[in-house]
Amino acid sequence: MDRSRNESLVYDFLEDAGKPASAYEILDALRDEGLRAPLQVYRALSKLIDSGSVHRIESLNAFVACRHHGCGGDEVSIFMLCERCDNVTEAVDTATAAALVSLCAARSFSATRQMIEITGICEACQTAQH
């Protein structure tokens, strides 16, 4: 995939971060790399989202690098968000995708994007709790 310099900087930052980051966190981290304006970050994020390389976590108003390459297609993106450690796990599940297709079809609704966010406690935090 051909990415602009800014897109590569933003994607690499999110890939290395391993957790959601807001546009302003990205901007702060990449100032020394030449990103000086929020618009530069938002443009890069928009193109990365369009390509399926990055996802926006709506409830956090933050962004994560895609962990399932090529999931920008018709699959449903499922994000499990840990309330303790801020870890985000991405999953793609064909049964869930099929159920959502059926749900939309039954209601004559044409979905353009399918994303599910689930909040809770990850396994590592559950284990540390005991």
C-alpha positions in Angstrom: 0.0 0.0 0.0 1.3 3.4 -0.9 1.1 5.8 2.0 2.1 9.4 2.2 4.8 10.3 4.7 2.2 11.6 7.2 0.1 8.5 6.8 3.1 6.3 7.4 4.1 8.3 10.5 0.6 8.1 12.0 0.2 4.4 11.2 3.6 3.5 12.6 2.9 5.5 15.8 -0.5 3.7 16.3 1.1 0.3 15.5 3.9 0.9 18.0 1.5 2.4 20.6 -0.5 -0.8 20.8 -3.4 1.1 22.4 -5.9 3.7 21.3 -4.6 7.3 20.9 -6.4 10.5 20.3 -5.6 12.7 17.3 -4.0 15.2 19.7 -1.9 12.5 21.4 -0.7 11.5 17.9 0.0 15.2 17.0 2.0 15.7 20.3 4.0 12.5 19.7 4.9 13.4 16.0 5.6 17.1 16.3 9.4 16.5 16.0 8.7 14.5 12.8 7.1 17.6 11.2 3.4 17.2 12.0 2.5 20.5 13.4 -1.2 21.0 12.7 -4.3 18.9 13.7 -5.5 18.9 10.1 -2.4 17.0 9.0 -3.2 14.3 11.5 -6.9 14.2 10.7 -6.2 14.0 6.9 -3.8 11.1 7.5 -6.2 9.3 9.8 -9.1 9.8 7.3 -7.1 8.1 4.5 -5.9 5.3 6.9 -9.5 4.7 8.0 -10.7 4.6 4.4 -8.1 2.0 3.5 -9.0 -0.1 6.6 -5.6 0.3 8.1 -6.9 2.2 11.2 -10.1 2.1 13.1 -11.8 4.8 15.1 -13.0 3.7 18.5 -16.1 5.9 18.8 -16.6 5.6 22.6 -13.0 6.7 23.3 -12.7 9.2 20.4 -9.4 7.5 19.7 -7.8 5.5 16.9 -6.0 2.1 16.7 -4.0 0.4 14.0 -5.9 -2.5 12.4 -4.8 -5.9 13.7 -6.7 -7.8 10.9 -5.2 -6.8 7.6 -7.9 -6.5 5.0 -10.8 -6.2 7.4 -11.8 -3.0 5.8 -14.2 -5.0 3.7 -17.6 -6.3 4.6 -16.6 -7.9 7.9 -17.7 -6.6 11.2 -15.0 -5.2 13.5 -15.4 -6.1 17.1 -13.4 -4.3 19.7 -13.1 -5.4 23.3 -12.0 -2.5 25.5 -10.5 -3.1 28.9 -11.7 -0.6 31.4 -8.6 -1.1 33.6 -5.5 -1.2 31.4 -7.0 0.4 28.2 -6.0 -2.6 26.2 -8.0 -3.0 23.0 -8.5 -6.4 21.3 -9.8 -6.5 17.8 -11.7 -9.5 16.5 -13.5 -10.4 13.3 -16.2 -13.1 13.6 -18.1 -14.4 10.6 -21.0 -15.6 12.7 -21.5 -12.2 14.2 -21.2 -10.6 10.7 -23.8 -13.0 9.4 -26.2 -12.2 12.3 -25.8 -8.5 11.6 -26.5 -8.9 7.9 -29.7 -10.9 8.8 -30.7 -8.2 11.4 -30.3 -5.4 8.8 -32.0 -7.4 6.1 -35.0 -8.1 8.3 -35.4 -4.4 8.9 -34.7 -3.3 5.3 -31.6 -1.5 6.5 -28.5 -1.1 4.4 -25.4 -1.0 6.6 -22.3 0.9 5.4 -20.1 0.1 8.3 -20.3 -2.5 11.1 -18.4 -2.0 14.3 -19.1 -3.3 17.8 -17.5 -2.0 20.9 -17.6 -4.1 24.1 -16.2 -2.8 27.4 -15.2 -5.0 30.3 -12.1 -6.4 31.9 -9.4 -8.3 29.9 -8.0 -11.6 31.0 -4.7 -10.1 32.2 -6.5 -7.7 34.5 -8.9 -10.4 35.8 -5.9 -12.6 36.6 -4.1 -9.8 38.4 -7.2 -9.1 40.4 -7.0 -12.5 42.1 
